[in-house]
Amino acid sequence: MKNLAEVPGERELYMKSNYKMIIAYDGSRYYGWEHQPNTDMTIQGKLESVLSEMTGQEVEVIGAGRTDAGVHAKGMVANAHLETDMSEKEICDYMNRYLPEDICVMEVRIASDRFHSRYNAMGKTYCYTCYVGDKKPVFNRKYVHITEKMPDVESMKKAAEYLVGVHDFASFCGNPKMKKSTVREIYSISISLKGSFLNLTYHGSGFLQYMVRILSGTLLEVGYKKRTPESMVELLEARDRSQAGPTAPAKGLSLIKVDYSKNTE
């Protein structure tokens, strides 16, 4: 396999193509997806480092979102324009060979030149997982929020109904300097108890900073009878972050899937 950086005069032989990637990662030891000053411990940084080494050129990897420090992903989507003679499978194999063991590229394929993983995203699905059992979840402890006791799941479901739809979610935004619109649409919220694991699954058009974690912290307060399901109406109208519940710990959150129209891919 030729490395273009080592073959003078041959770089122009290969067209630059736009590659779509689906990535899974354990975010436990990273400072989130996006580049951060004074550290190379970001998901974006690790991906760009490997791809730059592979192509001999500086590569920019664009993610569908910016997961926070400690947040995980099972289906993050990213894209990058690469100039290479390697096949999609060879690129995928190369990345998995040199990426850290807690980052895995699930799929690589050529997309349209205009495909943009963030701007073309039509929706995202996140799952927040709580552990409600009475024994320590030794082998899952890095991926769940261990709650103090079993919440009232039915009350949480009733509260979630008020949050579905198009609303101003300013009360659930963790960025106090947010200047853009805080209106979003939540398509559905599913709350299910499977053994000792309580899963809160959110599907929406997009989410504000810390929004899913604040929603989860607030719904848990409903489950613990600290607020009523009906109080969600007043909370949405307040547009005041201080009125909502706590920001649930990052380790319980995973990005599951990103939606796209077939026309954009």
Buried (B, 14 or more C-beta within 10 A) or exposed (E): EEEBEEEEEEBEEBEEBBBBBBBBBBBBEBBBBBBBEEEEEBBBBBBBBBBBBBBBBEBEBBBBBBBBBBBBBBBBBBBBBBBBEBEBEBBBBBBBEEBBEBBBBEEBEBBBEEBBBBEBBEBBBBBBBBBBBEEEBEEBEBBBBBBEEBBEBEBBBBBBEBBBEEBBBBBBBBBEEEEEEBEBBBEEBEBEEEEBBBBBBBBBBBBBBBBBBBBBBBBBBBBBEEBBBEBBBEBBEBBEBEBBBEBBBBBBBBBBBBBBEEEBB
